[in-house]
């Protein structure tokens, strides 16, 4: 589970998102890194809960329709 934190490809992606946000200025300076980390955490949660992609689509579709 350390690869997302210590893997060179992930570190480069995190730095790139931070630089991109810095170039765009506020509010992208904090929105882009927060969105990046949030999506990363959602994927990790999906893996930990062993949710299949199709099961996740059903959950999101159910929540969207209510």
C-alpha positions as CSV (number, residue, x, y, z in Angstrom):
1,X,0.0,0.0,0.0
2,X,3.0,2.3,0.0
3,X,3.3,2.6,-3.8
4,X,0.7,5.4,-4.1
5,X,2.8,7.4,-1.6
6,X,6.3,6.4,-2.6
7,X,5.9,5.3,-6.2
8,X,7.8,7.6,-8.5
9,X,5.0,7.8,-11.0
10,X,2.5,8.9,-8.3
11,X,5.0,11.4,-6.8
12,X,5.5,13.0,-10.3
13,X,1.7,13.1,-10.8
14,X,1.2,14.9,-7.4
15,X,4.0,17.4,-8.2
16,X,2.5,18.0,-11.7
17,X,-1.0,18.6,-10.3
18,X,0.5,21.1,-7.7
19,X,2.5,22.9,-10.4
20,X,-0.6,23.1,-12.7
21,X,-2.7,24.5,-9.8
22,X,0.0,27.1,-9.1
23,X,0.1,28.2,-12.7
24,X,-3.7,28.5,-12.8
25,X,-3.8,30.5,-9.5
26,X,-6.6,30.6,-7.0
27,X,-8.9,28.6,-6.5
28,X,-7.2,25.9,-8.6
29,X,-4.1,26.1,-6.4
30,X,-6.0,24.1,-3.7
31,X,-9.0,22.7,-5.7
32,X,-6.8,20.6,-8.1
33,X,-4.7,18.9,-5.4
34,X,-7.8,18.3,-3.2
35,X,-9.7,16.7,-6.2
36,X,-6.6,14.6,-7.1
37,X,-6.3,13.3,-3.5
38,X,-10.0,12.7,-3.1
39,X,-10.2,10.6,-6.3
40,X,-7.2,8.7,-5.2
41,X,-8.7,8.0,-1.8
42,X,-12.0,6.9,-3.4
43,X,-10.2,4.4,-5.5
44,X,-8.3,3.1,-2.5
45,X,-11.6,2.8,-0.6
46,X,-13.1,0.9,-3.5
47,X,-10.1,-1.5,-3.4
48,X,-10.2,-2.0,0.3
49,X,-14.0,-2.7,0.2
50,X,-13.4,-5.0,-2.7
51,X,-16.1,-3.3,-4.8
52,X,-16.3,-4.3,-8.4
53,X,-16.6,-1.4,-10.9
54,X,-20.1,-2.5,-11.9
55,X,-21.2,-2.7,-8.2
56,X,-19.9,0.9,-7.7
57,X,-21.8,2.1,-10.8
58,X,-25.0,0.6,-9.3
59,X,-24.5,2.4,-6.0
60,X,-23.7,5.7,-7.7
61,X,-26.7,5.4,-10.0
62,X,-29.0,4.5,-7.1
63,X,-27.8,7.6,-5.2
64,X,-28.2,9.8,-8.2
65,X,-31.8,8.7,-8.9
66,X,-33.1,9.3,-5.4
